[in-house]
Amino acid sequence: MRRSVYTEDHEAFRDSVRTWLERSVIPNTEKYIADKALPREFWLEAGKQGFLGLEIPEEYGGSGADDFRFPAVLNEELAKVNAALPTCVGIHANITAPYLITYGTEEQKQKYLPKVASGECILAIGMTEPSGGSDLAALKTTGVKDGDEWVINGSKTFITNGYSCDMVITAVRTDPELGPKGITLFAIDADKDGFSRGRKLDKVGMEESDTSELFFENVRCTDADIVGELNQGFIQMMVKLAQERLICSVANIAHAKQVLEETIQYAKDRKAFGQSIGAFQHIKFQLAEAQTRIDVCEAYVDNCLAAHDAGELTAVEAAKAKWWSSETQSDVVDICVQIHGGYGYMNEYRVARAWRDARVTKIWAGSNEIMKELIGRELGF
Ligand SMILES: Cc1cc2nc3c(=O)[nH]c(=O)nc-3n(C[C@H](O)[C@H](O)[C@H](O)COP(=O)(O)OP(=O)(O)OC[C@H]3O[C@@H](n4cnc5c(N)ncnc54)[C@H](O)[C@@H]3O)c2cc1C
């Protein structure tokens, strides 16, 4: 079935992304894994290609495409290489930067956005804390007013790009009495006194995506560092989480689709009992089921993309895309590992890494249980 969500312009853009990946990124992916992070050159090179500023208005150094399908194409192509690339780029360009674009002051936009587009300022977003991530409204990092300044204390964990970020948009409790209505987002530069990071966390997969704990010890900010409005951070996050879940869904499906494509080829090439293993009915049916699941899920995610571009995507629609695509991704890559037999369990095989990488997508960006909670609420429960 032809995908109708993209036009010729998007496909031409896809070609330019692919050319860049083949030339500058794919040859270095093993090094990224060894370093447990993407190097600065990756970001600068992506910036030079214009890939980090697709959502950023032209006056702040981006291309101001105002068409979310371009970031979607970028994330699809990154996901075909591995699951970590869209994670790091997505957090930077499509999850954190939009807070500045939508809610930032003129001063913040001028300070950060040109460098976000060029890759000189790597972004992270700090919501989750060691005490919990699902119950965002209960976060404990505090901001207390001291004269003209805010004094911020607390910690965040599992922060993507945390080890390499230059600025982190941090969710802070600024009013202990107001629950979700007492949370404010601050733009905190990584060179501020009192800010520090833990080690790169040792994850099950996605080694090349750096993930860290962040610590705030009497970090001093001012009102000028508030992104959006005082005590409106929770609402701002709820608004922006729909796009976050959509871009995750786009990457989930593209990643699984690529692994499946490679597995179909493997099932044709690999022989057992005198025939291609794909000719065994069990394997043929598994591949048929996996392909159908991918195609059906992709169609829903494409629909969400079109809805998002039209400004109509709801939080619940994005939640459905996120849980379904991550579940589909995990199930499909698991089947792919099985079809690869023992090779499927070897780290040097892409399919093994894909399987480890995929596991987290059911947990992050709001766990799938939380997604179902949101969907269930809309059903009236
Ligand atoms: C590799 C990685 C990268 C990440 N990157 C970022 C990042 O950049 N920024 C950031 O802020 N966070 C990030 N996260 C954090 C992620 O979003 C959280 O891990 C996730 O939201 C779950 O929070 P938690 O780990 O504290 O689990 P908990 O909230 O403690 O939940 C534990 C379990 O209980 C379930 N649960 C909780 N509440 C309910 C409920 N009401 N009903 C049913 N089940 C429930 C959860 O679904 C989960 O299965 C990242 C996580 C990982 C692993």
The ligand as a Tripos MOL2 file, in Angstrom:
@<TRIPOS>MOLECULE
LIG
   53    58     1     0     0
SMALL
NO_CHARGES

@<TRIPOS>ATOM
      1 C1         17.0020    4.6880   28.5160 C.3       1 LIG1
      2 C2         16.0430    5.6440   29.1430 C.ar      1 LIG1
      3 C3         16.0290    6.9660   28.7210 C.ar      1 LIG1
      4 C4         15.1510    7.8920   29.3040 C.ar      1 LIG1
      5 N1         15.2020    9.2220   28.9430 N.ar      1 LIG1
      6 C5         14.5120   10.1360   29.6790 C.ar      1 LIG1
      7 C6         14.6940   11.5340   29.4640 C.ar      1 LIG1
      8 O1         15.4270   11.9640   28.5700 O.2       1 LIG1
      9 N2         14.0420   12.3980   30.2820 N.ar      1 LIG1
     10 C7         13.2180   11.9880   31.2830 C.ar      1 LIG1
     11 O2         12.6660   12.8030   31.9890 O.2       1 LIG1
     12 N3         13.0130   10.6530   31.5020 N.ar      1 LIG1
     13 C8         13.6430    9.7330   30.7390 C.ar      1 LIG1
     14 N4         13.4700    8.3860   30.9720 N.ar      1 LIG1
     15 C9         12.5930    7.9660   32.0670 C.3       1 LIG1
     16 C10        11.3250    7.2680   31.6540 C.3       1 LIG1
     17 O3         10.4330    8.1620   31.0510 O.3       1 LIG1
     18 C11        10.7600    6.6000   32.9240 C.3       1 LIG1
     19 O4         11.5970    5.4870   33.2060 O.3       1 LIG1
     20 C12         9.3160    6.1560   32.7950 C.3       1 LIG1
     21 O5          8.4810    7.2860   32.7160 O.3       1 LIG1
     22 C13         8.8740    5.2930   33.9860 C.3       1 LIG1
     23 O6          9.2190    5.9080   35.2120 O.3       1 LIG1
     24 P1         10.0040    5.0430   36.3240 P.3       1 LIG1
     25 O7         11.1630    4.4230   35.6630 O.co2     1 LIG1
     26 O8         10.2650    5.9250   37.4790 O.co2     1 LIG1
     27 O9          9.0090    3.8920   36.7210 O.3       1 LIG1
     28 P2          7.8390    4.0150   37.8150 P.3       1 LIG1
     29 O10         7.1060    5.2700   37.6140 O.co2     1 LIG1
     30 O11         8.4080    3.7230   39.1430 O.co2     1 LIG1
     31 O12         6.9130    2.8010   37.3750 O.3       1 LIG1
     32 C14         7.2740    1.4520   37.6390 C.3       1 LIG1
     33 C15         6.2350    0.5260   37.0120 C.3       1 LIG1
     34 O13         4.9500    0.8180   37.5810 O.3       1 LIG1
     35 C16         4.0370    1.0800   36.5340 C.3       1 LIG1
     36 N5          3.0540    2.0770   36.9500 N.ar      1 LIG1
     37 C17         3.3090    3.2900   37.5230 C.ar      1 LIG1
     38 N6          2.1500    3.9380   37.7190 N.ar      1 LIG1
     39 C18         1.1650    3.1270   37.2730 C.ar      1 LIG1
     40 C19        -0.2500    3.2270   37.1860 C.ar      1 LIG1
     41 N7         -0.8920    4.3200   37.5710 N.pl3     1 LIG1
     42 N8         -0.9550    2.1740   36.6760 N.ar      1 LIG1
     43 C20        -0.3090    1.0660   36.2310 C.ar      1 LIG1
     44 N9          1.0100    0.9140   36.2840 N.ar      1 LIG1
     45 C21         1.7440    1.9190   36.7790 C.ar      1 LIG1
     46 C22         4.8870    1.6080   35.3960 C.3       1 LIG1
     47 O14         4.2160    1.4650   34.1580 O.3       1 LIG1
     48 C23         6.1030    0.7360   35.5100 C.3       1 LIG1
     49 O15         5.8670   -0.4930   34.8720 O.3       1 LIG1
     50 C24        14.2730    7.4490   30.3300 C.ar      1 LIG1
     51 C25        14.2670    6.1060   30.7150 C.ar      1 LIG1
     52 C26        15.1380    5.2060   30.1490 C.ar      1 LIG1
     53 C27        15.1350    3.7800   30.6220 C.3       1 LIG1
@<TRIPOS>BOND
     1     1     2 1
     2     2     3 ar
     3     2    52 ar
     4     3     4 ar
     5     4     5 ar
     6     4    50 ar
     7     5     6 ar
     8     6     7 ar
     9     6    13 1
    10     7     8 2
    11     7     9 ar
    12     9    10 ar
    13    10    11 2
    14    10    12 ar
    15    12    13 ar
    16    13    14 ar
    17    14    15 1
    18    14    50 ar
    19    15    16 1
    20    16    17 1
    21    16    18 1
    22    18    19 1
    23    18    20 1
    24    20    21 1
    25    20    22 1
    26    22    23 1
    27    23    24 1
    28    24    25 2
    29    24    26 1
    30    24    27 1
    31    27    28 1
    32    28    29 2
    33    28    30 1
    34    28    31 1
    35    31    32 1
    36    32    33 1
    37    33    34 1
    38    33    48 1
    39    34    35 1
    40    35    36 1
    41    35    46 1
    42    36    37 ar
    43    36    45 ar
    44    37    38 ar
    45    38    39 ar
    46    39    40 ar
    47    39    45 ar
    48    40    41 1
    49    40    42 ar
    50    42    43 ar
    51    43    44 ar
    52    44    45 ar
    53    46    47 1
    54    46    48 1
    55    48    49 1
    56    50    51 ar
    57    51    52 ar
    58    52    53 1
@<TRIPOS>SUBSTRUCTURE
     1 LIG1         1 GROUP 0 **** ****
